[in-house]
Amino acid sequence: MIGYYILIGAIALVSWLVSSTLKRKFEKYSKVQLRNGMSGAEIAEKMLADHGIRDVEVISTPGRLTDHYNPKNKTVNLSEAVYNQRNAAAAAVAAHECGHAVQHAQAYSWLQMRSALVPVVSVSSGMSHWLIMGGLILGAATGVGLGWWAAAAGVVLMGFATLFSFITLPVEYDASHKALAWLKNKNMVSQEEYAGSEDALKWAARTYLVAAIGALATLLYWALQIFGGSRD
């Protein structure tokens, strides 16, 4: 168990460092005002229009860094700051979320796979740790195989969450690629603004990478603990 807590601590530290850097980057590029004077909402609406997407609505959502695309109701949800502000950070986020809308319109396979896994992961992610810990405690207390099977089931469920994390990577990287390509090809931003948008999205992508690596490391740890031992 000590090894597990060390692993979790290391993952949490790296995640905090990347997240803190991301926040600093967005604060920095929020000061780089767009020469075209467009808000994040206007950027999003134009990108959707340029890709012939007419059935997606751009709306404002409360919070900070709460931006997301909802494929169920076809909405690009931009945090209040991104929706209203007119800077490189807002342009990057707005275009990135529209990148997901473009993926949806083009039936991007990785996005479809991620969407298909959402119902499974919403259940499995909450149950996996309880099954593993409960199974280990039951096995230690009774010495019967039921605890092992419960813990093994928890590892399998954790595997779905880990798979989801890795499927998310190409989805996020592709959305950023689409966003940056559109910003550049349509001359929506200057060179300085583009550099800021690119750097901001790069660090945003790293948060998903750290999450995926952390999920894999945790999965491997528990798999070795449970499947590497005996059922008896």
C-alpha positions as a Python dict, from the first residue, in 0.01 Angstrom:
ca = {
    (1, 'M'): (0, 0, 0),
    (2, 'I'): (291, 236, 63),
    (3, 'G'): (395, 196, -300),
    (4, 'Y'): (43, 288, -410),
    (5, 'Y'): (42, 608, -206),
    (6, 'I'): (385, 702, -342),
    (7, 'L'): (255, 645, -697),
    (8, 'I'): (-58, 852, -636),
    (9, 'G'): (151, 1129, -480),
    (10, 'A'): (390, 1141, -776),
    (11, 'I'): (102, 1150, -1026),
    (12, 'A'): (-73, 1424, -828),
    (13, 'L'): (246, 1631, -818),
    (14, 'V'): (305, 1609, -1193),
    (15, 'S'): (-63, 1683, -1260),
    (16, 'W'): (-47, 1990, -1034),
    (17, 'L'): (266, 2119, -1207),
    (18, 'V'): (113, 2083, -1554),
    (19, 'S'): (-218, 2233, -1441),
    (20, 'S'): (-43, 2528, -1276),
    (21, 'T'): (163, 2591, -1589),
    (22, 'L'): (-152, 2578, -1801),
    (23, 'K'): (-321, 2840, -1583),
    (24, 'R'): (-16, 3067, -1606),
    (25, 'K'): (-8, 3027, -1984),
    (26, 'F'): (-372, 3121, -2017),
    (27, 'E'): (-327, 3423, -1792),
    (28, 'K'): (-29, 3528, -2006),
    (29, 'Y'): (-206, 3488, -2340),
    (30, 'S'): (-524, 3645, -2206),
    (31, 'K'): (-326, 3970, -2220),
    (32, 'V'): (-250, 3929, -2592),
    (33, 'Q'): (-544, 4110, -2750),
    (34, 'L'): (-667, 4001, -3094),
    (35, 'R'): (-607, 4247, -3373),
    (36, 'N'): (-942, 4155, -3531),
    (37, 'G'): (-1127, 4241, -3209),
    (38, 'M'): (-1339, 3925, -3218),
    (39, 'S'): (-1464, 3761, -2899),
    (40, 'G'): (-1433, 3390, -2829),
    (41, 'A'): (-1799, 3346, -2916),
    (42, 'E'): (-1753, 3521, -3250),
    (43, 'I'): (-1445, 3312, -3325),
    (44, 'A'): (-1643, 2995, -3254),
    (45, 'E'): (-1938, 3099, -3467),
    (46, 'K'): (-1714, 3186, -3761),
    (47, 'M'): (-1521, 2858, -3743),
    (48, 'L'): (-1846, 2662, -3739),
    (49, 'A'): (-1978, 2862, -4035),
    (50, 'D'): (-1655, 2816, -4231),
    (51, 'H'): (-1693, 2439, -4190),
    (52, 'G'): (-2057, 2449, -4300),
    (53, 'I'): (-2187, 2357, -3954),
    (54, 'R'): (-2524, 2526, -3898),
    (55, 'D'): (-2684, 2307, -3630),
    (56, 'V'): (-2440, 2375, -3344),
    (57, 'E'): (-2510, 2655, -3094),
    (58, 'V'): (-2239, 2851, -2913),
    (59, 'I'): (-2340, 2923, -2554),
    (60, 'S'): (-2182, 3064, -2238),
    (61, 'T'): (-2129, 2837, -1936),
    (62, 'P'): (-2029, 2937, -1578),
    (63, 'G'): (-1684, 2873, -1436),
    (64, 'R'): (-1323, 2886, -1549),
    (65, 'L'): (-1172, 2637, -1796),
    (66, 'T'): (-1514, 2469, -1813),
    (67, 'D'): (-1519, 2487, -2192),
    (68, 'H'): (-1646, 2177, -2373),
    (69, 'Y'): (-1841, 2049, -2670),
    (70, 'N'): (-2159, 1855, -2600),
    (71, 'P'): (-2234, 1613, -2885),
    (72, 'K'): (-2576, 1522, -2741),
    (73, 'N'): (-2733, 1865, -2778),
    (74, 'K'): (-2474, 1998, -3025),
    (75, 'T'): (-2354, 2295, -2824),
    (76, 'V'): (-2012, 2456, -2795),
    (77, 'N'): (-2001, 2559, -2429),
    (78, 'L'): (-1754, 2838, -2359),
    (79, 'S'): (-1667, 2962, -2011),
    (80, 'E'): (-1776, 3319, -1947),
    (81, 'A'): (-1425, 3459, -1989),
    (82, 'V'): (-1363, 3278, -2318),
    (83, 'Y'): (-1709, 3361, -2450),
    (84, 'N'): (-1670, 3736, -2396),
    (85, 'Q'): (-1296, 3809, -2413),
    (86, 'R'): (-1099, 3904, -2723),
    (87, 'N'): (-753, 3759, -2680),
    (88, 'A'): (-527, 3476, -2800),
    (89, 'A'): (-624, 3242, -2516),
    (90, 'A'): (-996, 3286, -2582),
    (91, 'A'): (-944, 3232, -2955),
    (92, 'A'): (-749, 2912, -2891),
    (93, 'V'): (-1008, 2762, -2657),
    (94, 'A'): (-1304, 2862, -2873),
    (95, 'A'): (-1146, 2718, -3188),
    (96, 'H'): (-1043, 2399, -3004),
    (97, 'E'): (-1397, 2331, -2885),
    (98, 'C'): (-1525, 2394, -3236),
    (99, 'G'): (-1266, 2139, -3348),
    (100, 'H'): (-1471, 1881, -3160),
    (101, 'A'): (-1785, 1996, -3340),
    (102, 'V'): (-1601, 1949, -3671),
    (103, 'Q'): (-1498, 1600, -3558),
    (104, 'H'): (-1861, 1522, -3480),
    (105, 'A'): (-1979, 1649, -3818),
    (106, 'Q'): (-1711, 1442, -3994),
    (107, 'A'): (-1787, 1129, -3786),
    (108, 'Y'): (-1432, 1120, -3651),
    (109, 'S'): (-1379, 760, -3540),
    (110, 'W'): (-1189, 835, -3217),
    (111, 'L'): (-1462, 1074, -3103),
    (112, 'Q'): (-1725, 810, -3176),
    (113, 'M'): (-1534, 553, -2972),
    (114, 'R'): (-1497, 795, -2682),
    (115, 'S'): (-1867, 881, -2689),
    (116, 'A'): (-1956, 511, -2690),
    (117, 'L'): (-1745, 456, -2378),
    (118, 'V'): (-1892, 745, -2179),
    (119, 'P'): (-2185, 545, -2027),
    (120, 'V'): (-1952, 259, -1931),
    (121, 'V'): (-1686, 484, -1779),
    (122, 'S'): (-1939, 693, -1586),
    (123, 'V'): (-2024, 376, -1392),
    (124, 'S'): (-1693, 190, -1388),
    (125, 'S'): (-1474, 481, -1275),
    (126, 'G'): (-1671, 518, -954),
    (127, 'M'): (-1693, 148, -877),
    (128, 'S'): (-1344, 23, -963),
    (129, 'H'): (-1158, 150, -655),
    (130, 'W'): (-1434, 33, -421),
    (131, 'L'): (-1427, -316, -572),
    (132, 'I'): (-1049, -338, -553),
    (133, 'M'): (-1020, -215, -195),
    (134, 'G'): (-1327, -410, -81),
    (135, 'G'): (-1200, -724, -250),
    (136, 'L'): (-860, -698, -91),
    (137, 'I'): (-1008, -642, 255),
    (138, 'L'): (-1252, -931, 209),
    (139, 'G'): (-974, -1159, 89),
    (140, 'A'): (-750, -1067, 382),
    (141, 'A'): (-1032, -1119, 633),
    (142, 'T'): (-1178, -1444, 501),
    (143, 'G'): (-902, -1594, 291),
    (144, 'V'): (-1152, -1706, 27),
    (145, 'G'): (-1147, -1650, -348),
    (146, 'L'): (-1450, -1418, -352),
    (147, 'G'): (-1234, -1123, -251),
    (148, 'W'): (-990, -1194, -534),
    (149, 'W'): (-1271, -1203, -790),
    (150, 'A'): (-1412, -873, -662),
    (151, 'A'): (-1071, -708, -683),
    (152, 'A'): (-1014, -855, -1030),
    (153, 'A'): (-1349, -714, -1144),
    (154, 'G'): (-1239, -374, -1012),
    (155, 'V'): (-920, -391, -1220),
    (156, 'V'): (-1122, -475, -1532),
    (157, 'L'): (-1350, -178, -1472),
    (158, 'M'): (-1045, 42, -1414),
    (159, 'G'): (-917, -78, -1749),
    (160, 'F'): (-1217, 77, -1923),
    (161, 'A'): (-1143, 414, -1760),
    (162, 'T'): (-779, 385, -1865),
    (163, 'L'): (-880, 300, -2221),
    (164, 'F'): (-1106, 605, -2221),
    (165, 'S'): (-814, 825, -2114),
    (166, 'F'): (-599, 706, -2403),
    (167, 'I'): (-879, 733, -2660),
    (168, 'T'): (-922, 1092, -2542),
    (169, 'L'): (-566, 1179, -2649),
    (170, 'P'): (-611, 1164, -3028),
    (171, 'V'): (-948, 1337, -2989),
    (172, 'E'): (-794, 1633, -2805),
    (173, 'Y'): (-481, 1657, -3018),
    (174, 'D'): (-682, 1643, -3340),
    (175, 'A'): (-920, 1914, -3216),
    (176, 'S'): (-622, 2139, -3141),
    (177, 'H'): (-473, 2063, -3485),
    (178, 'K'): (-800, 2158, -3653),
    (179, 'A'): (-824, 2475, -3445),
    (180, 'L'): (-471, 2594, -3519),
    (181, 'A'): (-496, 2509, -3888),
    (182, 'W'): (-815, 2713, -3920),
    (183, 'L'): (-677, 3008, -3723),
    (184, 'K'): (-371, 3015, -3948),
    (185, 'N'): (-529, 2940, -4286),
    (186, 'K'): (-807, 3195, -4239),
    (187, 'N'): (-562, 3459, -4111),
    (188, 'M'): (-766, 3496, -3796),
    (189, 'V'): (-463, 3575, -3582),
    (190, 'S'): (-127, 3746, -3617),
    (191, 'Q'): (199, 3553, -3573),
    (192, 'E'): (222, 3658, -3207),
    (193, 'E'): (-139, 3564, -3144),
    (194, 'Y'): (-92, 3230, -3320),
    (195, 'A'): (216, 3149, -3112),
    (196, 'G'): (18, 3220, -2796),
    (197, 'S'): (-276, 3007, -2909),
    (198, 'E'): (-45, 2720, -3004),
    (199, 'D'): (140, 2728, -2672),
    (200, 'A'): (-182, 2742, -2471),
    (201, 'L'): (-331, 2442, -2653),
    (202, 'K'): (-5, 2250, -2618),
    (203, 'W'): (-19, 2277, -2240),
    (204, 'A'): (-390, 2197, -2236),
    (205, 'A'): (-314, 1874, -2426),
    (206, 'R'): (-48, 1783, -2171),
    (207, 'T'): (-308, 1770, -1896),
    (208, 'Y'): (-479, 1487, -2085),
    (209, 'L'): (-146, 1314, -2142),
    (210, 'V'): (-58, 1325, -1772),
    (211, 'A'): (-405, 1193, -1685),
    (212, 'A'): (-367, 903, -1928),
    (213, 'I'): (-20, 810, -1800),
    (214, 'G'): (-144, 834, -1440),
    (215, 'A'): (-442, 610, -1519),
    (216, 'L'): (-215, 352, -1684),
    (217, 'A'): (34, 356, -1396),
    (218, 'T'): (-245, 304, -1142),
    (219, 'L'): (-397, 24, -1349),
    (220, 'L'): (-63, -156, -1383),
    (221, 'Y'): (5, -123, -1012),
    (222, 'W'): (-322, -287, -911),
    (223, 'A'): (-302, -547, -1187),
    (224, 'L'): (40, -657, -1060),
    (225, 'Q'): (-82, -662, -701),
    (226, 'I'): (-385, -874, -779),
    (227, 'F'): (-296, -1088, -1079),
    (228, 'G'): (67, -1122, -977),
    (229, 'G'): (-28, -1298, -656),
    (230, 'S'): (-224, -1606, -571),
    (231, 'R'): (-601, -1647, -558),
    (232, 'D'): (-581, -1862, -248),
}
